[in-house]
Amino acid sequence: MPSINRRTLLTAGAAAAAAAPTLAACGSNSAGGSGGSADGPLQFVLSGDANQGGGYAAMAKKYLEETGIEIEIVDVPYDDLQTKITNAARANDLPAIARMPALDPAWLDRTADLADIVAEVEPIEGMYAADEDGKVPSLPSDLTAVGMFLNKDLWDEAGASYPTSFDDQVWTWDEFVEAAGQVRETTGIKFAMAMDRSSHRLNSFLYQFGSEGLALSEDKSSYAANEKTAPALEYFVGLNDDEFMPRSVWLSEDDPNAMFKTGQVAAYYSGSWQIADFTANIADFEWISVPMPAQPETATNFGTAAVVVVFEGTGQEQASLDFVRWLYSKENYGELSTISGFLPATEGVEVTYESRQEDFDLYNEAIATTPAFLKEQKARELELQVAGTAAPIDGDPLRDGMIKVINGETTVEEALSSALDQLNESLA
């Protein structure tokens, strides 16, 4: 199969999530870190490795075979990850390494400087940032992008057409809604589409309507939304009518992934991280990745899926840096990307995927056609994280506001105003 060479992308991580103070920290030890004694196993805390093919576990096994050094992969639920590491920092009991959703001021000053490794492995520009002293606290783990999956069997049964590449005439949201509704009515399935309960997915929807989302200003002093944002949110709310989209996904956290895999929906609005799961676990129907609708903008939402950090104060700093340098070598990082179905976040890494090459190619196209403002936004957000000047936000302001709108508790305008207020308060 042909390979992918990611050389031109520019992106960065999303704003840090808040951490509730309720879960237990990592197990303690006499050396002050979670990974055992200074010469014991290196504990690598992350989330979702099993769902992505066990790539990090496979690389840990390879590292043990090559060096005799054990990397203990500790896979914890995503919703618990920030809390676990925050509590570990408070208890002076951090693991050696972690893969985190974003940088957090609660433990930012406990991270080791990765500037030397950055110079060697060349992460894609904009996917890492240095503080005012030149310290680089994190490396991007991989790249993800939002996208659309169709149950191809259902669409073909209904005789409904759909674009398969960006060379085709990409459909509008109005056209997609009509076509997906036709599939639902013709085949008798429950819903036309499901969307992950996440502002990351919702933001890409906003971009397609000409909104720039809840955008951080150039001087990183405030957030604002343009005039296209509220109408796009109104359109989204209207889709949650228990026919086109199930309200239970956003209101009750029903699992849209399970809905798609069990044939309950014609389309699933999610992202590139699902490819490995669907390849392994969907056998009852044929599925396909397609371009998302444009109204009028062709856009996805992309960025670093997570950041890799090495913690200081564990007695295992040098061994951890050695492992991270090894992991990000072109050969090993390419192998990790192949196993986990990652879009690589470093320059010059060529990945030949074992299957579904066409899906990864489509995500590459989606990123390449996204308006330039998104790349600038992602870079500003990461710079804000590295500076440690923004307070963590409790919850997801845009998502939480839209849940209230769908439930009839508030209006779009009120939810949007509240979300902007929370974001701006975090900067203060």
N, C-alpha and C positions, 0 to 999 in steps of 0.2 A: 504494500500500500504506500501511497505517497506520504511524505512527512510534512509536518508543520514547522515552520521556523518563525518564531515570534521575535521581531526585531524593532517594531515601530510603535508599540503601544505605550501609552502614558496613562497611569492611573494611580490610585492610592486608596487607603482604607477608609471605612465609614466611621462615623462618630462612635465613641466608646459607649457601651451599655453600662447600666448601673449594676451594682452588686448588692444584694440584700445580705444582712449580717447574720444569717441564721445557720449556715451549714458548717460542718466541721472542717478544719484545715487539714492539710496533708499530714500524714503520720510523722511524728518527730523522731529524731535520732541524736546521738551525742555530738555529731558534727555540726548540728544546727541546720542541716538541709534535709530534704525528704528522700534523697536518693541513697541513703545508707552512709557508710563511712566515706572519708575522702577518697579512698581507693576502691570503694564498692561500686555497685551498679549506678548508672546515671539515670535518674528518673525523668522521663519525658512525659509531661502531662498535656493531653490534647482531647479533642472531642471528634467523634465521627469517623475514626479510622476504619472501623469494621464496615461501615456503610460505603466506604470508598475503596473497597477491595483490599484493605489491610496493607496499604503501601508503606506506611511508616513501620509497621511491624515487620514487614519483609526486609526493609532496609536495616532495621536493628539486627535482624538475624544475620544479614550479610556482613554487617560491621563486626559482629561477634566472631564470625568465621575468619575475617581478615585480620582482626587485631586482638582478639581475646577479651575485649572490653564489652561488658554487658550494658545495653540500653534497655531499661525497663519502661515499656509503653504503658501509660496509665490513661485509659480512655474513660472519660467521665461524661455525663449528660451535658449537652450544650448549655442548657439553662442554668446549670450549676457551676460552670467553669469559672466565670469571673469571680463568683463568691468564694470558690475554693482557693483561688490564688490570692485574692484580697485578704482573706483570713490567714492564709499562710504567711503573707508578708507581715501582718500584724503580730503574728506569733514567732517571727524570725525563723520560719520553718519552710522556706521556699524550696521547690524542686530545682533540679539542675537546669532544666530546659522546659519551655512551654510553647505551645502553639495557641495563640489567643485571638479572639475576634477583633481586638483593637488594643491599643496602648491605654493604660489607666493611670491617672495620677497617684492612685493608691500604692502602686509599686514601680512606677516609672523610674524613680531614682535608684532602684535596686537592680536595674538591668546593666549588663556588661556592654562595653563599646564594641560594635561589630564593624567599625569603619574599615579595618584591614581586610576583613572577609569580603565586604562590599566591593573593595577595589579589585579583588581577585575574581569574584563570580559575576560581577556586572549585572545586578538587578535592572530591570527595565526602568528607565528614567521616570521619576515621579512616583514610583512604588516604594520608595524609602525616603527618609529625610533625616538631616542632621540638626542637632540643636545649635544654639549660638556658640557653643564651645567646640563644635565639630563632632560631637559624639553621635553615632548612629545606633539607636537602641534596638532596632528590629530589622528583620529581613522579611519580605513578602513570601508567604508560603506557596501561593499559586494564584492564578487568575480565575475568576468566575464571571459569568454573564447571564443575564436574564433571557429567557426564551420561551417559545411556545412548542408544545408537543400535541400531536393529533393522534387519536385512535384511527389509523388509516382504514381499517376494515369498516368502521362505521361510516366514515365519510364516503368510501367507495360504494357501500351499500345504498347510501342515500343519493348517490350520483352528484354529490356536491364537489365543486372544484376548489382548489387551493394552490397558492404559489409554493414552489419548492426551492427557489433560489432568489437572490436579489437581482438576477437577470430578468426574472419575470416581472410583470406588473404587480407590485405589492398591494395587497388589499387595504382598504380603509377599515376603521372600526365599524362603521355602519355596514359595510359589505360583509365583514366577518360575522357580526352579530346576526345578520340575516341568514348567512350560510350555516352557521352553527345551530341556529334555531331550526332550520330546515332538517339538519341531521337529527336533532332531538325528536322532532315530530315524526319523521319518517321511520326511525329505528325504534322508537318507544323507550329510549333511555331516559333517566331521571332528569339530567341537567345537560346544558350545552357546554359549560365551562366551569372550571374551578381555578381559583388563584390562591397561592400561598398567602397566609395571614401575616404579611410583612410589608413594611414601608419600602424595603429594598425593591420588591416586586412592584408595588404601587408607584414608586418614583419613575420607573421606566414607562409605565402607563402615562404618567403626567408628561414626560418628555415627548411622547408621541403626539400629544395635543398642543405642543408648542410651549408648554410650561418648562421652567428650569428647576422645578421642585422648590423646596425650601432652601434657598441658595445662600451660601456664606459670601459676604461682601469681599471685595478684593483686599481690603485692609484687615479682614478677619475680625471685624468689630461688631457685626450684626448679621442676622438672617432676614430674608425677605422673600416674598412670592410675587411673581408677575401676574398680569391680568388674565392669563390663560389657565391659572391654577385652579381657581374655584369652579369654573365651568367643567373642567376635566374631572374634578372630584364629584360633581353632581352627576356626570355621566356614569362614573363608576358606581355610585350609590344606586342608580337606577338599574344597573345590571344585577344587583343582589335582590332578586325578586322571587326566589325559590322556583324559578323555571329556567331562566338563563343561567344563573349562578345560585348555589345553595347558600342561604344566609347562615347556615350552621357552621360553615368553615370560619367565618370571621367572628361570629357571635359566640360559638360554643367550642371552637378549636377542633371541629371534626377534621379528619386527616384527608386533605385533597390528594396526596400521593396514593393513598389506599383507594380512593374513589376512582382515580385514573386506572390503576393497575387491575381493578375489578370490573372495568368496563362501564362504570356508572356515568361517565362524562365523555363528551366528544373531544374536548380540548383541555389542556392543562397548562396554565401560565406559571412557569417555575424557572428552571435554569439548567446550566450545563452540568451542575453537580449530580443531576439525576441520570445522566447517560449510563454510568456504570451500573447503577441499581436496575434500571429498566432492561439493560442488556442481559443481566443475570436473572432477573425475576419475572419478566413478562414473557409468557410462552403461549398464551391463549389468543393473542391477536397481534397484528402487525402495527407498529407505531412509527411515527416519523416526526422529525424536527422541521418546522417551517418558519419563514419570516413572520415576525409579529406585525400586526396592523400598524398603519401610519395615518395620522389624522392632524396635520399632514406630514409630520416628521418621522423619518425612519430612525429609530433609536432603541438601544438597549440600556441597561444599567450594568456597569461592570466595575471591577475593582479587585483589590486583594481579598481573597477569601478569609485570610487570617494572617497574623504575623508571628514569626518565630523569634523568641527572646531567650537569652541566656542570663541566669540570675547570679548575682554576686553574693558572697557570704556563705556559700555552701561548702567550700573547701574543694569543689570540683570544677572550678571555673575553666582551667586550662584544658582539662579533659573534655569538657562540654564544647569549648570553642573548637577543639580538634575534630570532634564529631560533626559539628555544624559545617565546618569547612569541607570535610569529606562528603557530607550529604549534598552540598551544593556544587560539587564538581560536576561538570557537564554530563559525564557518564552516569553518575549516581542519581543526579536530579532528573535526568531524562528517564531513567528506569523508574523512579518514584512517580513521575508524571504519567508514564505508561500504565503502571499498575493501578493508580488511583483515578485515572481519567482526568488528570489535571491539565489545564492550559498553563504552560510554564510561565513563570514570572521573571526569568532571567534571559539575558541576551545569548543568542547563538546556540540555544538548546533545541535540537531537532527531535521531535517525538513521533514515532510511528505507532499508532494505536492498533491494538490487536483486532478491533472491530469498530464499526460505526464511524469510520473516518469522515464520512459525509456530514455527520452531525457536528463534529468538531470544526470542520471547514465552514459550516454555516454560521457557527458562533463567531469564528474569526471575521467573517464578512459582516456580521451584525455590529461587531465592535468597530470595524473600520469605517462603517457608514454612520456612526453616531456623531452628532454635532460636537464641535470642539469644546464647547463650554463645559461639558461634563468632565473632560480631562483636567481642566483648570480647577473645577470644583473639588475633585478628588485630591488633587495636590494640596489645595488649601486646607482641607480637612485633616490630612496627614500631618501637615506642618503644625496645625493647632494641637494635635495629639502629642507630637514630639516636644512642643514647647511646654506642655503640661499646664496650660493656662485656662482650660475649660473644665468645669466641674462635670462629673458623670451625671447623666440624666436618668431619673427613675422611670423606666419603661421606654416606650417608643411613642413620642408625642403624636406623630401623624397617624400611625396605626391605631393607637388608642382612641384618638379623636374620631376616626372614621368608624370604629366599632360603635361608638355612641350615636353617630349619625344613622348608621344602618339600623340601629335598634330604636330609632325615633326619639332619642333623649336630647338631641341638640341639632343644630343646623350645620351645614358645611362651612358657612362663614364663621360661625362661632368656634367650630373645631379647628379651623385653619388659624384663626387668631390666637387660640389657646396654645397650639403647637408652636407657633412663632414666639410667643411669650416665653414658653419653657426653654426653647433653644437660646433665646437672647439672655435669659436669666443665667443660663449656664456659662455664658461668656463674662458676665459681671462678677 
